[in-house]
């Protein structure tokens, strides 16, 4: 089991390096860093000196190696064009809030989505089923930030029930987390419904029922356990898309997270800020993918068996 | 009996003819197709459909209430919003379809060659695709846009790059399935050239999943281009792309709600149509559902 975890962690390193390479290429192609850092008036000598200082005259592989070393050892994500200070300060200050909002959204969307999917599957072809699937499809087609704005208009401006922006009270969390969670809820509902439908028609469920096990226990202990694996896969994918929409939703609701920092950097053309934010988000996605892969090992007995088998000593000869 | 036999023989039985028939039976997919047709028609012929110009300002009429004259109201400069939405549809759908086509061609070539030639090339390509998939789509497009700049053409390139990974994966897995089949081996043994194998066996069999994925990616791409313009990259105001209409409307959300409502409805409707059509194509091409 331990070897499985180590192997998965090691596999993350090339992916991580690849992401760094992509962000590095984008970083070096996005305008003149020296001119942006020096400001309005500078002499050619000062320009050349700054170039030397930033290491921009070295060949690209060396620049990349230095970049990787900077990110890994010091978490150096570049210097802001506007504030001339390291980007990481701003991002690290804002990161906990972004993670909090994304986590709340995903947690509630998993719960509600799976429950709705189970209900939809049990009562297949009913009015509830059809309306849930239609709602799921409609909600997952609308852009999440637009739904956020519509809810803001409805609940804050017309009904005046919830605050429109800001996180002063717990009420301020409701709209952003619901908005961010709508797409995942729709996806989880559809996915749970289709896997549960496949599982429910299997023979072992019929056996369990014929043994007299109650409906609830059949669903949870037998059906859901087998349907869990595709749902966990979906969790990984949804993490990816949720982080993407989190940036925009944060800006709509004025939440001071990494996403709104990225968007304000776009507005002020502060490219290191944008690239640093993208790098941080990608690292979060990488980490969640690894955790989900490791979770597979615990959930899917076939994967666990494969690694336990390969660890056992062979004390028989294969003929 | 003989009549039945003659009738059955006259029905086209090729893969795509059967799929087309199956698709026509799917009511939701046909609704999606018709709605998308109407949307595309309205956007393409915007100039003839509305009496207003999308760019000419009419300040006395700014923030007009919704009426028959202005079914979606007017914007902060008095321009009719319905006209701007139709014009914006041209731009949004142009960018989305061009980006997806570009990504499909590049993805198909990459995926097919990776599966076909294998070796180190295959490993490098697929690892790179894995890396590209770990960066969230919108953020990746945003980062590339910072390097490329603004404008319709640069937006197309930025978004196309982010869509390549999905399409490459689909092409790769379907090519891999096919080239491991025995009939390919039989064809090679029979003396078929590589070109003939690719043209006659690989491409027709990979076309089906690719078409499904392309249609579904179209919906996702429209969402991404609108989000990109919403955050200020890609297409800038005053170009009336749907996302940038929402971006401008966001500033007036407290006093005039139509500016954020109607472009969003347009986006949502278009994406729903793409999803319905994509699901319909997927069900039509699924051999298990054949009747």
Interface residues (C-beta under 8 A of the other chain):
Chain A: X14 X15 X18 X19 X21 X22 X23 X26 X27 X29 X30 X137 X138 X140 X141 X142 X143 X145 X146 X149 X150 X152 X153 X157 X240 X241 X243 X244 X245 X247 X248 X251 X252 X262 X263 X266 X267 X271 X274 X275 X277 X278 X281 X282 X285 X286 X289
Chain B: X127 X128 X130 X131 X132 X133 X134 X135 X136 X137 X138 X139 X140 X142 X143 X144 X146 X147 X148 X219 X223 X226 X227 X230 X231 X232 X233 X246 X250 X253 X254 X257 X260 X261 X264 X267 X268 X271 X272 X275 X276
